[in-house]
Structures are given as structure tokens and as C-alpha cells.
């Protein structure tokens, strides 16, 4: 089991990077809040079924409450704001660049609220990783268009803060119980927020076709269950600053997938950026000579 855990970070990055596939196929056919509400409700129902099948331990009232709050932040605020900004015309590259600030913000919050000691080597790794992300995404920022408004910029920043705060909340208050139960309650929270947003701001227009069905199936099974379970394991077992640094690799892997599946251009500059981002993650997650991953402050 311990040997298999070595593959969790790489598996998470690859699965998380495929999220753009679902978003690319889904957004022409459904409004963002309506789509996410359906996605989260389906994920919650599937997880509830898994709990019955495997006899998972039920969450206590406190565990359910904390997981729900984490879900509101990690799924509702984060994905809701990202999908809304892109639906309003925010270029995906610029949105990804802003979301790329998340590891740095998470590291600051982890130091303040979790007492994690962020060493100079880790700060250097986070900075190098961000530079790599900028280089990877730079070719996509050429034509910003009219979708860059104060509203879409604020939404993108809110999404970053939501994900950072949600992972910190999960680590501090909701990482001790059953993972299946905790994840189910996360989607209850995220789904409730998206239902309210859909009722308040959208027309609930949905065009059912093969692309939308594929997108929903992919995002529920691969992202909402597969990738999120891996993230929950890493949050439970690791330091938040190091877990967050893995998000620096997502734009690079996404660019490779887009090149392989959709023929999108992959330049030498982007490849250099991928190498720099990988170096940054290596610095941020490297073990010191004594083999310890870090120390907690008292």
C-alpha cells in the first residue's frame, strides 16, 4: 500500500488536468451553475450508494458540518467562480494563470492556520513553479478579448481563495473521518451552493446531447470522485504547502493533453516552462537530508 501511494501525486495531476475536457464539451450546452449543481448532486448520490455498498462509517454531525463547509469552498466557490468567469468570456489561459496563484496562497494560509513551517527552499520552489506556469500559459494570453472585465477577474480571484481556504479547512477540521462520507458531504455543500446560484442567476437552459452526457460522466467519475479522493488522501497525509504545489503541474499536463487530443500548438517555450514548473514542484516537495518532510510549529 505504501508503494502505491507514491503514484498518487502523479495520478492526481493527470486526472485533475483532464477537467478541461469536460468543461470544453459542456459549457456550450448548459449554464455553469446549473451544470455544476447537477454534477455535484450526482456525485453525492453515487458516494452515498458506495457508503451503503461498502458499509462506510457515517460522519458525525461535526464531521459532516466541516466537510460541508470545505465542499462549499473547494467545489462550490472554486469551480462555480471559474466556470462562471469562463462562461462570461474570460480566456481559459488567463483564468488558469490566476488560479496558478493558489499554491502560494495556500502556503501562506498553511503557515498561519496549520502551523506548517515553510522553509526558504519551499518558498523558492513555489516561486519557480509559478514562473513555469506563466511560461506555459503565456502563448494563450495573446488575445484576451472582451471577456476580461472587473467581474470576471474578481470571480477568478475568488475561485483561488475558495480553493485555498477549502483545502486548509479540510486539513484542519475534516480530515479525520471516513473519506467516502466526508467527500459525500463536500458535494452536499457544493451542490447546495450551486443550486441556489442557479435559481438566482440562471435560466436553467440545458441541451441534452452526446457531448454534454460525456462531459457530465467524465467530470463526475474521473474528477469529482477519482481525483478528489486522491486529493483527500494527500491532504490527510501530507503538508498543505506541498500538496498545493502539485497544482503548478496541471497547466503543463493540460497543454500536453490538448496537443495530443485537439492538436493545440505546443511550443518549445511551453516545454521549457513545463520543465521549470516541474523543478519548482521538486524544490517545494523535496525531503531534507534527515528524511523528514517538515516540522510543525508549536
ChimeraX attribute file (.defattr): number of C-alpha atoms within 10 A of each C-alpha:
attribute: neighborCount
match mode: 1-to-1
recipient: residues
	/A:1	5
	/A:2	6
	/A:3	7
	/A:4	7
	/A:5	12
	/A:6	10
	/A:7	10
	/A:8	16
	/A:9	16
	/A:10	12
	/A:11	15
	/A:12	21
	/A:13	22
	/A:14	17
	/A:15	19
	/A:16	25
	/A:17	23
	/A:18	20
	/A:19	19
	/A:20	17
	/A:21	18
	/A:22	21
	/A:23	20
	/A:24	13
	/A:25	17
	/A:26	25
	/A:27	19
	/A:28	14
	/A:29	15
	/A:30	19
	/A:31	21
	/A:32	27
	/A:33	27
	/A:34	23
	/A:35	25
	/A:36	26
	/A:37	24
	/A:38	16
	/A:39	22
	/A:40	27
	/A:41	21
	/A:42	20
	/A:43	25
	/A:44	26
	/A:45	14
	/A:46	15
	/A:47	20
	/A:48	17
	/A:49	13
	/A:50	15
	/A:51	17
	/A:52	11
	/A:53	9
	/A:54	9
	/A:55	9
	/A:56	14
	/A:57	13
	/A:58	15
	/A:59	20
	/A:60	13
	/A:61	9
	/A:62	11
	/A:63	20
	/A:64	22
	/A:65	18
	/A:66	23
	/A:67	30
	/A:68	26
	/A:69	25
	/A:70	31
	/A:71	32
	/A:72	27
	/A:73	29
	/A:74	28
	/A:75	27
	/A:76	32
	/A:77	23
	/A:78	26
	/A:79	23
	/A:80	28
	/A:81	24
	/A:82	26
	/A:83	24
	/A:84	19
	/A:85	25
	/A:86	22
	/A:87	19
	/A:88	16
	/A:89	16
	/A:90	24
	/A:91	22
	/A:92	20
	/A:93	20
	/A:94	21
	/A:95	24
	/A:96	18
	/A:97	23
	/A:98	16
	/A:99	21
	/A:100	24
	/A:101	21
	/A:102	25
	/A:103	26
	/A:104	19
	/A:105	17
	/A:106	25
	/A:107	26
	/A:108	18
	/A:109	19
	/A:110	24
	/A:111	16
	/A:112	12
	/A:113	11
	/A:114	19
	/A:115	13
	/A:116	20
	/A:117	18
	/A:118	20
	/A:119	12
	/A:120	11
	/A:121	15
	/A:122	22
	/A:123	18
	/A:124	15
	/A:125	25
	/A:126	30
	/A:127	19
	/A:128	22
	/A:129	32
	/A:130	27
	/A:131	18
	/A:132	28
	/A:133	28
	/A:134	23
	/A:135	21
	/A:136	29
	/A:137	23
	/A:138	16
	/A:139	15
	/A:140	15
	/A:141	15
	/A:142	11
	/A:143	8
	/A:144	14
	/A:145	11
	/A:146	10
	/A:147	16
	/A:148	17
	/A:149	14
	/A:150	9
	/A:151	14
	/A:152	22
	/A:153	19
	/A:154	13
	/A:155	23
	/A:156	28
	/A:157	19
	/A:158	19
	/A:159	28
	/A:160	29
	/A:161	20
	/A:162	25
	/A:163	27
	/A:164	26
	/A:165	22
	/A:166	26
	/A:167	25
	/A:168	23
	/A:169	22
	/A:170	24
	/A:171	22
	/A:172	16
	/A:173	16
	/A:174	28
	/A:175	20
	/A:176	13
	/A:177	17
	/A:178	16
	/A:179	19
	/A:180	22
	/A:181	22
	/A:182	29
	/A:183	26
	/A:184	28
	/A:185	26
	/A:186	30
	/A:187	30
	/A:188	27
	/A:189	27
	/A:190	30
	/A:191	28
	/A:192	19
	/A:193	21
	/A:194	28
	/A:195	19
	/A:196	14
	/A:197	17
	/A:198	19
	/A:199	12
	/A:200	10
	/A:201	11
	/A:202	13
	/A:203	11
	/A:204	14
	/A:205	11
	/A:206	15
	/A:207	14
	/A:208	11
	/A:209	10
	/A:210	11
	/A:211	17
	/A:212	22
	/A:213	15
	/A:214	15
	/A:215	21
	/A:216	21
	/A:217	17
	/A:218	18
	/A:219	27
	/A:220	23
	/A:221	16
	/A:222	18
	/A:223	21
	/A:224	22
	/A:225	20
	/A:226	16
	/A:227	24
	/A:228	17
	/A:229	19
	/A:230	20
	/A:231	20
	/A:232	20
	/A:233	15
	/A:234	20
	/A:235	22
	/A:236	18
	/A:237	12
	/A:238	14
	/A:239	22
	/A:240	24
	/A:241	28
	/A:242	26
	/A:243	21
	/A:244	26
	/A:245	30
	/A:246	23
	/A:247	24
	/A:248	29
	/A:249	28
	/A:250	24
	/A:251	26
	/A:252	27
	/A:253	19
	/A:254	20
	/A:255	20
	/A:256	20
	/A:257	18
	/A:258	18
	/A:259	13
	/A:260	12
	/A:261	9
	/A:262	10
	/A:263	10
	/A:264	12
	/A:265	14
	/A:266	16
	/A:267	12
	/A:268	10
	/A:269	13
	/A:270	22
	/A:271	17
	/A:272	14
	/A:273	25
	/A:274	28
	/A:275	17
	/A:276	22
	/A:277	32
	/A:278	22
	/A:279	18
	/A:280	29
	/A:281	28
	/A:282	19
	/A:283	22
	/A:284	27
	/A:285	22
	/A:286	17
	/A:287	12
	/A:288	10
	/A:289	7
	/A:290	7
	/A:291	8
	/A:292	9
	/A:293	13
	/A:294	18
	/A:295	12
	/A:296	11
	/A:297	11
	/A:298	7
